[in-house]
């Protein structure tokens, strides 16, 4: 269908000639060229009654934002994503089937969004201390390896003598917040992370 539409739009062939050459119905070709098909725009055909809310570019930007937030140790929850999608549609004047009363995109939209972007996955966030997050940067890591290299050059130990001494049993991460007296909500929420498995 794509070459036929392209040939007609570029005036290389007429409707009848393109229909015969590419073996597509003339009436279908006319609707596609004039974008009068209810379920197709140009050569892109959509199946089913539901249409995508955002363009490919908008969804790409949304995915990049989610991944950037995860890199900064600020994973977004499903509710955050639903709220952001609703606000994005509202601010850009995009007609959408989202819940206006709640100000949220639907759960079915989230499922479709996830299926279109397999680089995203829903996971339970792991606790990370602020000190560890701040310490893991290019300068600190480079400093560690420079120090390791100088000690290795001085002592000439072989790699089998390098051990990982972690803080097993000692935590630097705050535990779950207390729910006594109803001061805070300790619900577990899932966050978005890059699936690297």
Protein Blocks (a to p, Z undefined) as FASTA:
>chain_A
ZZmmmmmmnomacfklmmmmnopafklmmmmmnopafkbghjbccedjbdcfbdfklmmm
mmmmmmmmmmnopacdfklmmmmmmmmmmmnopacfbdfknopacfklmmmmmmmmmmbc
cdddddddfklmmmmcfklmmmmmmmmmmmmmmnopafklpccddfehiacbdcdddfeh
hlaccbdcddddddfZZ
